[in-house]
């Protein structure tokens, strides 16, 4: 597990996830620095569901421009107005409802970060529309909690190099990662970001294997 991380880090360097205010901050793990930045990350985790980050970022920019990138304002906002603002992210009516629910939840659970990670995760999963990937993104990037985010890219890369099967369930793969890696938010943050970067460059749905830095490890090399 660590050798994979080391290869990717050597190839791509620090990634600086999660972007705040449209900027990546490589090697700065003090982000989020305040409640405002934390909330922006949480909103982004919801808006990026079933769409690209580029589209989610446009929706966040619209919320900022409309001056409603705030939990109190989102709860009070007209749902149609909110949906229109986040239209670039797709499924905007559904996501508007989800943003209202999670904003209301955060306002009622201001001390959630004091809970053990598993308890935080279970509470987030209790919010309609928040699945494991969204919950773990919130935990890792907004609250700096060591909860590895398992997305499509993670499963694709790890299954191709033989760490798991391509049919592995979310919890199964996450459990393996938690077992093999030190539970460290900085490590998980950087590792997941490197996985995404590698998937975008080489390990695509139809892989581009020529020049791939993981070529020697891959069992699906073409």
C-alpha atoms as a printed R data frame, in Angstrom:
    type eleno elety resid chain resno       x      y       z
1   ATOM     1    CA   UNK     A     1   0.000  0.000   0.000
2   ATOM     2    CA   UNK     A     2   2.745  2.453   0.956
3   ATOM     3    CA   UNK     A     3   4.876  1.623  -2.083
4   ATOM     4    CA   UNK     A     4   1.951  2.613  -4.311
5   ATOM     5    CA   UNK     A     5   1.618  5.907  -2.477
6   ATOM     6    CA   UNK     A     6   5.345  6.603  -2.752
7   ATOM     7    CA   UNK     A     7   5.356  5.955  -6.511
8   ATOM     8    CA   UNK     A     8   2.397  8.266  -7.074
9   ATOM     9    CA   UNK     A     9   3.769 11.001  -4.818
10  ATOM    10    CA   UNK     A    10   7.137 10.890  -6.568
11  ATOM    11    CA   UNK     A    11   5.379 11.114  -9.943
12  ATOM    12    CA   UNK     A    12   2.817 13.837  -9.221
13  ATOM    13    CA   UNK     A    13   3.931 15.589  -6.038
14  ATOM    14    CA   UNK     A    14   1.586 17.133  -3.431
15  ATOM    15    CA   UNK     A    15  -1.931 17.793  -4.652
16  ATOM    16    CA   UNK     A    16  -3.384 20.196  -2.090
17  ATOM    17    CA   UNK     A    17  -6.928 18.879  -1.871
18  ATOM    18    CA   UNK     A    18  -9.681 20.077  -1.126
19  ATOM    19    CA   UNK     A    19  -9.835 23.349  -3.141
20  ATOM    20    CA   UNK     A    20 -11.289 26.316  -1.248
21  ATOM    21    CA   UNK     A    21 -12.231 29.587  -2.928
22  ATOM    22    CA   UNK     A    22 -11.214 27.972  -6.212
23  ATOM    23    CA   UNK     A    23  -7.611 27.455  -5.065
24  ATOM    24    CA   UNK     A    24  -5.568 24.367  -4.227
25  ATOM    25    CA   UNK     A    25  -3.079 24.784  -1.378
26  ATOM    26    CA   UNK     A    26  -0.317 22.220  -1.743
27  ATOM    27    CA   UNK     A    27   1.320 21.102   1.506
28  ATOM    28    CA   UNK     A    28  -1.005 23.305   3.550
29  ATOM    29    CA   UNK     A    29  -3.074 21.023   5.737
30  ATOM    30    CA   UNK     A    30  -4.317 23.866   7.925
31  ATOM    31    CA   UNK     A    31  -7.268 24.135   5.518
32  ATOM    32    CA   UNK     A    32 -10.098 24.469   6.335
33  ATOM    33    CA   UNK     A    33  -9.041 27.331   8.564
34  ATOM    34    CA   UNK     A    34 -12.499 28.420   9.678
35  ATOM    35    CA   UNK     A    35 -16.191 27.505   9.661
36  ATOM    36    CA   UNK     A    36 -16.761 29.232   6.336
37  ATOM    37    CA   UNK     A    37 -14.144 27.148   4.531
38  ATOM    38    CA   UNK     A    38 -15.332 23.993   6.264
39  ATOM    39    CA   UNK     A    39 -18.879 24.596   5.084
40  ATOM    40    CA   UNK     A    40 -17.703 25.236   1.517
41  ATOM    41    CA   UNK     A    41 -16.011 21.827   1.499
42  ATOM    42    CA   UNK     A    42 -19.166 20.164   2.825
43  ATOM    43    CA   UNK     A    43 -21.259 21.841   0.131
44  ATOM    44    CA   UNK     A    44 -18.740 20.745  -2.484
45  ATOM    45    CA   UNK     A    45 -18.933 17.140  -1.293
46  ATOM    46    CA   UNK     A    46 -22.692 17.185  -1.913
47  ATOM    47    CA   UNK     A    47 -22.568 19.065  -5.213
48  ATOM    48    CA   UNK     A    48 -19.907 16.825  -6.769
49  ATOM    49    CA   UNK     A    49 -22.178 13.783  -6.509
50  ATOM    50    CA   UNK     A    50 -22.702 12.307 -10.000
51  ATOM    51    CA   UNK     A    51 -20.876 15.130 -11.739
52  ATOM    52    CA   UNK     A    52 -17.398 16.515 -12.336
53  ATOM    53    CA   UNK     A    53 -15.659 18.798  -9.867
54  ATOM    54    CA   UNK     A    54 -15.608 21.484 -12.557
55  ATOM    55    CA   UNK     A    55 -19.420 21.577 -12.555
56  ATOM    56    CA   UNK     A    56 -19.601 21.517  -8.771
57  ATOM    57    CA   UNK     A    57 -17.163 24.414  -8.627
58  ATOM    58    CA   UNK     A    58 -19.384 26.487 -10.919
59  ATOM    59    CA   UNK     A    59 -22.323 25.841  -8.610
60  ATOM    60    CA   UNK     A    60 -20.278 26.867  -5.554
61  ATOM    61    CA   UNK     A    61 -19.237 30.064  -7.334
62  ATOM    62    CA   UNK     A    62 -22.914 30.815  -7.989
63  ATOM    63    CA   UNK     A    63 -23.743 30.309  -4.311
64  ATOM    64    CA   UNK     A    64 -20.919 32.644  -3.351
65  ATOM    65    CA   UNK     A    65 -22.059 35.260  -5.870
66  ATOM    66    CA   UNK     A    66 -25.619 35.050  -4.546
67  ATOM    67    CA   UNK     A    67 -24.242 35.416  -0.998
68  ATOM    68    CA   UNK     A    68 -25.913 32.230   0.243
69  ATOM    69    CA   UNK     A    69 -22.869 30.015   0.818
70  ATOM    70    CA   UNK     A    70 -23.814 29.793   4.463
71  ATOM    71    CA   UNK     A    71 -25.864 27.157   6.365
72  ATOM    72    CA   UNK     A    72 -28.335 29.655   7.840
73  ATOM    73    CA   UNK     A    73 -28.935 31.310   4.469
74  ATOM    74    CA   UNK     A    74 -29.319 27.985   2.674
75  ATOM    75    CA   UNK     A    75 -31.904 26.798   5.192
76  ATOM    76    CA   UNK     A    76 -33.853 30.045   4.729
77  ATOM    77    CA   UNK     A    77 -33.414 30.254   0.938
78  ATOM    78    CA   UNK     A    78 -36.287 29.567  -1.423
79  ATOM    79    CA   UNK     A    79 -35.684 26.069  -2.783
80  ATOM    80    CA   UNK     A    80 -36.233 27.170  -6.393
81  ATOM    81    CA   UNK     A    81 -33.708 29.997  -6.020
82  ATOM    82    CA   UNK     A    82 -31.208 27.610  -4.448
83  ATOM    83    CA   UNK     A    83 -31.764 25.008  -7.169
84  ATOM    84    CA   UNK     A    84 -31.190 27.579  -9.884
85  ATOM    85    CA   UNK     A    85 -27.919 28.670  -8.298
86  ATOM    86    CA   UNK     A    86 -26.553 25.113  -8.235
87  ATOM    87    CA   UNK     A    87 -27.916 24.191 -11.661
88  ATOM    88    CA   UNK     A    88 -24.413 23.546 -13.149
89  ATOM    89    CA   UNK     A    89 -23.941 20.603 -10.761
90  ATOM    90    CA   UNK     A    90 -26.861 18.633 -12.226
91  ATOM    91    CA   UNK     A    91 -29.743 17.036 -10.293
92  ATOM    92    CA   UNK     A    92 -30.132 20.559  -8.925
93  ATOM    93    CA   UNK     A    93 -33.603 20.160  -7.408
94  ATOM    94    CA   UNK     A    94 -32.520 17.040  -5.559
95  ATOM    95    CA   UNK     A    95 -29.244 18.581  -4.435
96  ATOM    96    CA   UNK     A    96 -30.993 21.752  -3.273
97  ATOM    97    CA   UNK     A    97 -33.015 19.606  -0.899
98  ATOM    98    CA   UNK     A    98 -29.881 17.831   0.273
99  ATOM    99    CA   UNK     A    99 -28.086 21.102   0.935
100 ATOM   100    CA   UNK     A   100 -30.989 22.278   3.048
101 ATOM   101    CA   UNK     A   101 -30.984 19.035   5.033
102 ATOM   102    CA   UNK     A   102 -27.257 19.006   5.706
103 ATOM   103    CA   UNK     A   103 -27.242 22.735   6.536
104 ATOM   104    CA   UNK     A   104 -30.040 22.214   9.039
105 ATOM   105    CA   UNK     A   105 -28.172 19.222  10.469
106 ATOM   106    CA   UNK     A   106 -24.980 21.223  10.938
107 ATOM   107    CA   UNK     A   107 -26.821 24.056  12.662
108 ATOM   108    CA   UNK     A   108 -28.358 21.571  15.102
109 ATOM   109    CA   UNK     A   109 -25.142 19.575  15.632
110 ATOM   110    CA   UNK     A   110 -22.471 22.232  16.060
111 ATOM   111    CA   UNK     A   111 -20.371 19.980  18.298
112 ATOM   112    CA   UNK     A   112 -20.332 16.996  15.932
113 ATOM   113    CA   UNK     A   113 -16.548 17.192  15.480
114 ATOM   114    CA   UNK     A   114 -16.112 16.254  19.158
115 ATOM   115    CA   UNK     A   115 -17.602 12.829  18.536
116 ATOM   116    CA   UNK     A   116 -15.547  9.726  17.664
117 ATOM   117    CA   UNK     A   117 -15.055  9.376  13.904
118 ATOM   118    CA   UNK     A   118 -17.416  6.398  13.589
119 ATOM   119    CA   UNK     A   119 -20.166  8.250  15.441
120 ATOM   120    CA   UNK     A   120 -19.689 11.308  13.219
121 ATOM   121    CA   UNK     A   121 -19.850  9.088  10.160
122 ATOM   122    CA   UNK     A   122 -23.030  7.354  11.288
123 ATOM   123    CA   UNK     A   123 -24.724 10.692  11.936
124 ATOM   124    CA   UNK     A   124 -23.764 11.976   8.482
125 ATOM   125    CA   UNK     A   125 -25.014  8.770   6.877
126 ATOM   126    CA   UNK     A   126 -28.339  9.385   8.597
127 ATOM   127    CA   UNK     A   127 -28.884 12.473   6.433
128 ATOM   128    CA   UNK     A   128 -30.935 11.737   3.334
129 ATOM   129    CA   UNK     A   129 -28.742 11.828   0.242
130 ATOM   130    CA   UNK     A   130 -25.445 11.397   2.101
131 ATOM   131    CA   UNK     A   131 -23.806  8.098   1.192
132 ATOM   132    CA   UNK     A   132 -20.462  6.632   2.279
133 ATOM   133    CA   UNK     A   133 -18.330  8.523  -0.270
134 ATOM   134    CA   UNK     A   134 -19.912 11.882   0.574
135 ATOM   135    CA   UNK     A   135 -19.713 11.217   4.312
136 ATOM   136    CA   UNK     A   136 -16.043 10.236   4.117
137 ATOM   137    CA   UNK     A   137 -15.224 13.250   1.933
138 ATOM   138    CA   UNK     A   138 -16.774 15.491   4.578
139 ATOM   139    CA   UNK     A   139 -14.944 13.727   7.402
140 ATOM   140    CA   UNK     A   140 -11.564 13.763   5.680
141 ATOM   141    CA   UNK     A   141 -11.514 17.124   3.956
142 ATOM   142    CA   UNK     A   142 -13.788 19.287   6.112
143 ATOM   143    CA   UNK     A   143 -13.008 17.832   9.542
144 ATOM   144    CA   UNK     A   144  -9.517 16.353   8.960
145 ATOM   145    CA   UNK     A   145 -10.615 12.964  10.256
146 ATOM   146    CA   UNK     A   146  -8.847  9.777   9.053
147 ATOM   147    CA   UNK     A   147 -11.608  8.218   6.968
148 ATOM   148    CA   UNK     A   148 -10.373  7.045   3.555
149 ATOM   149    CA   UNK     A   149 -12.547  8.083   0.607
150 ATOM   150    CA   UNK     A   150 -13.229  5.161  -1.705
151 ATOM   151    CA   UNK     A   151 -14.447  6.347  -5.090
152 ATOM   152    CA   UNK     A   152 -14.672  4.830  -8.559
153 ATOM   153    CA   UNK     A   153 -11.028  5.720  -9.227
154 ATOM   154    CA   UNK     A   154  -9.838  3.995  -6.050
155 ATOM   155    CA   UNK     A   155 -11.596  0.750  -6.894
156 ATOM   156    CA   UNK     A   156 -10.473  0.899 -10.531
157 ATOM   157    CA   UNK     A   157  -6.789  1.354  -9.740
158 ATOM   158    CA   UNK     A   158  -6.642 -1.063  -6.831
159 ATOM   159    CA   UNK     A   159  -8.509 -3.783  -8.687
160 ATOM   160    CA   UNK     A   160  -6.246 -3.441 -11.723
161 ATOM   161    CA   UNK     A   161  -3.108 -3.883  -9.653
162 ATOM   162    CA   UNK     A   162  -4.669 -6.797  -7.750
163 ATOM   163    CA   UNK     A   163  -5.257 -5.288  -4.304
164 ATOM   164    CA   UNK     A   164  -8.980 -5.989  -4.507
165 ATOM   165    CA   UNK     A   165 -11.569 -7.407  -6.872
166 ATOM   166    CA   UNK     A   166 -13.482 -5.047  -9.152
167 ATOM   167    CA   UNK     A   167 -16.620 -6.231  -7.357
168 ATOM   168    CA   UNK     A   168 -15.342 -5.161  -3.929
169 ATOM   169    CA   UNK     A   169 -17.878 -3.306  -1.809
170 ATOM   170    CA   UNK     A   170 -17.166  0.180  -0.465
171 ATOM   171    CA   UNK     A   171 -16.786 -0.929   3.138
172 ATOM   172    CA   UNK     A   172 -14.634 -3.906   2.171
173 ATOM   173    CA   UNK     A   173 -12.050 -1.809   0.343
174 ATOM   174    CA   UNK     A   174 -12.099  0.970   2.927
175 ATOM   175    CA   UNK     A   175 -11.620 -1.587   5.686
176 ATOM   176    CA   UNK     A   176  -8.588 -3.006   3.891
177 ATOM   177    CA   UNK     A   177  -7.075  0.467   3.510
178 ATOM   178    CA   UNK     A   178  -7.694  1.297   7.155
179 ATOM   179    CA   UNK     A   179  -6.042 -1.977   8.150
180 ATOM   180    CA   UNK     A   180  -2.954 -1.577   5.942
181 ATOM   181    CA   UNK     A   181  -2.342  2.143   6.388
182 ATOM   182    CA   UNK     A   182  -1.676  4.304   9.409
183 ATOM   183    CA   UNK     A   183  -4.879  6.165  10.236
184 ATOM   184    CA   UNK     A   184  -3.651  9.637   9.434
185 ATOM   185    CA   UNK     A   185  -5.783 12.342   7.843
186 ATOM   186    CA   UNK     A   186  -2.858 13.947   5.997
187 ATOM   187    CA   UNK     A   187  -1.822 10.604   4.486
188 ATOM   188    CA   UNK     A   188  -5.414  9.753   3.496
189 ATOM   189    CA   UNK     A   189  -5.935 13.227   2.052
190 ATOM   190    CA   UNK     A   190  -2.852 13.113  -0.143
191 ATOM   191    CA   UNK     A   191  -3.263  9.454  -1.094
192 ATOM   192    CA   UNK     A   192  -6.810  9.892  -2.351
193 ATOM   193    CA   UNK     A   193  -5.890 13.031  -4.293
194 ATOM   194    CA   UNK     A   194  -2.986 11.183  -5.935
195 ATOM   195    CA   UNK     A   195  -5.302  8.323  -6.893
196 ATOM   196    CA   UNK     A   196  -7.653 10.771  -8.610
197 ATOM   197    CA   UNK     A   197  -4.776 12.437 -10.449
198 ATOM   198    CA   UNK     A   198  -3.420  9.096 -11.650
199 ATOM   199    CA   UNK     A   199  -6.858  7.945 -12.801
200 ATOM   200    CA   UNK     A   200  -7.303 11.118 -14.832
201 ATOM   201    CA   UNK     A   201  -3.921 10.770 -16.530
202 ATOM   202    CA   UNK     A   202  -3.513  7.038 -17.053
203 ATOM   203    CA   UNK     A   203  -5.971  4.712 -15.335
204 ATOM   204    CA   UNK     A   204  -9.019  5.812 -17.277
205 ATOM   205    CA   UNK     A   205 -12.035  3.682 -18.055
206 ATOM   206    CA   UNK     A   206 -10.068  2.629 -21.128
207 ATOM   207    CA   UNK     A   207  -6.529  2.719 -19.686
208 ATOM   208    CA   UNK     A   208  -3.632  4.510 -21.307
209 ATOM   209    CA   UNK     A   209  -0.832  2.236 -20.154
210 ATOM   210    CA   UNK     A   210   2.083  3.700 -22.077
211 ATOM   211    CA   UNK     A   211   4.252  5.603 -19.613
212 ATOM   212    CA   UNK     A   212   2.153  4.644 -16.589
213 ATOM   213    CA   UNK     A   213   4.260  4.858 -13.398
214 ATOM   214    CA   UNK     A   214   2.362  1.880 -11.957
215 ATOM   215    CA   UNK     A   215   3.025 -0.295 -15.003
216 ATOM   216    CA   UNK     A   216   5.233 -2.778 -13.143
217 ATOM   217    CA   UNK     A   217   2.567 -3.344 -10.495
218 ATOM   218    CA   UNK     A   218  -0.441 -3.543 -12.805
219 ATOM   219    CA   UNK     A   219  -1.987 -6.885 -13.658
220 ATOM   220    CA   UNK     A   220  -4.260 -5.357 -16.311
221 ATOM   221    CA   UNK     A   221  -1.597 -3.602 -18.328
222 ATOM   222    CA   UNK     A   222  -2.430 -3.542 -22.053
